[in-house]
Amino acid sequence: MKYLLVITSVMELAACTSASYPPLPVVSEVKLQRYQGTWYQIALIPNRFQSMCVSDTTAEYVPQGDSIRVINRCRKADRSMEEAIGVAEPVAGSNNAKLRVSFFRPFYGDYWILDLDPGYQWVLVGEPSRKYGWILARTPTLNQETLQQLWKKAESLGYRRQDFQVSPQQSEK
């Protein structure tokens, strides 16, 4: 079942591009050394490949040569942790603002940095169809002013605010 879920998830990610949407601008540059480390999921547009996650969703990025190791974790309803390990590769000419991510090669999905705090404390991530979106932060919570600012930015890029859902962070670390 887990294998089928991974395949379905990757196929959905691979289908994330669409010509029916206006171009999606990204930040001018992402310094991968600063981007590495753990990010907490603050909000997301719900999707099937994260449907088992009920709280404590994180993403860890670790540079590995020309690519990045991606480790996604979340807590399931039974309190156990789910983990998925993948790879991200920068898109040539994007100054690392566009990545292609795979949890099951050869299928890749778009992971575009749409807005990024100058201090690398929060990020808005999306992809061209606007079907997927995430707000991540270096801490388990984000102040309401910043969160509102990010939702407004997402709306200005063609996302719908009501599609985003706040992600609980209740870890018992």
N, C-alpha and C positions, 0 to 999 in steps of 0.2 A: 504494500500500500504506500509506504514511504517513497519507494522508487517511482511509482506512478505519479505521486504528488510532485516529485522533483521534475519529472519529465513534463508534466502539464504546466508547471510553473515556468520552466525555461521556454517552452513553446509560446506561452503567453508573452513573456518578455521579448522574445524574438519578433513578435508581431506588433511591437510597440510603435512602429513608424507609420505615418499616414500623411499623404499629400493634401488632405482636405483641411488641414489646420495652417494658420499663418506661421511663418518662421518663429522659432522659439529662441530668444536671445539668451546667452549664457554670460557668466562673468568673464572678464578679460584674461584672467590667469588664475590657476590653482597651483600652489607650491605643495607638492605631494609630501614632502618631509613635514610640513606643518599640518597637513590634513590627516596624517597617520594617527593611529591611536583609536580610542573608544569614543563612540558617539551614541547618545541615548535618543531613541525615537520619541519625539514629543507629540507628533501628529502624523497622520497618513490618510491617504485615500484608500479605504479598505479594498483588499484584493484577495483572490483565492489562494495565492501561495503563502499568505500570512494568516489565513483564516483560523489556524489552530492556536495562534498567539493571543493570550488574554492580558499579558502585562510584561513589564521588564524587558522590552525589546531593545537590543543594542546591536551595533555594527562596529566591528573592529577592522581597521585597515592597516596592513603591514606591507611596506614595500619589499618586493622580491625581484631584484634585477630590473627588467623593463616593465614588469607588471606589478600588481598589488594583490596580495592575499586578502580575501574578504571572509570574515567570520561573523555570521549573523546568528544571534541567540535570542530566544524568547521563552517566557514561562507559559506553559499550557494550563488548561483548566484543572488537570490533576496535580498541579504544582510541579511537575517535572519540567526540565528544560529541553528545548528543541534547539538543535544546532545545524547550520548549513554552512559548508565551506566552499568558496568559489574563488574566482580570479577576476580582476578588473584590468583592462588594458586601455591606456590613453589613446584617444583618437588623434591621429596625425594632424597637425596644424591647429589644434584646439587649445594649445597652452594648458593642457590637462583639465580643461573645463568640461570636456566631454569624455566619458568613459564608456566602454563596452564591458558588460558584466556577464559572467557565465557561472552557473552552478552545475551545469551539465553540458560540457562541450559536445558538439560544436555550436550549440545554440547560445546566442548572446542577446542581451537587452541593453537599451540605452539608459545611461545614468548621467544626467546632465546637471551641472552646478548652476542654478538659476540666480541665486543670491547667496553671498557669503560674508559673514562678519569679518572686518579687517583683522581682528584678533583671533579668527578661526574658533569662535565660541558657539556659533550657530550657522546652519546652512539650510537652504531651500533646494531640494532636489526634485527633478522631474524628467519628463521625456516628451518627445514631440506630439504625441496624440493627446496629451493631458489626461490620459486614463490612470496614470500612476503619479503619485507625488508624496513627498515626505518632508517633514521638518525635523531636523536633528539638532542636538545640542551636546556640549561637552559635559553638562550636568543633567541630572534626572528631571529637572524642572526648568522652565523658561518663564521670565516675567511676562505678565499679560500685555504690557506695552509692546514688547518685542514680538510676541506671538501675533498680536493684531497687525503689526507692521508687516510681518511675513505673509499673513493671509491676504492683506491688501496687495502686496507684491504679486502673490500667486494669482489673484483676480485680475490684475493688470496684464498678466501674461496669458489669460484665457482660461484659467482654472475657475471652478465654482467653489466658493467658500463652504457652502453646505455639503460638499463632497468630502471635506476633511473631517476626521474624527480624532479627538485627543486620545493619546495612548497612555494608559496608566503605568507608572513606574513605582512599584511597591516592593522592590527587592528586599530580601531579608539577609543582606550581606553581612 
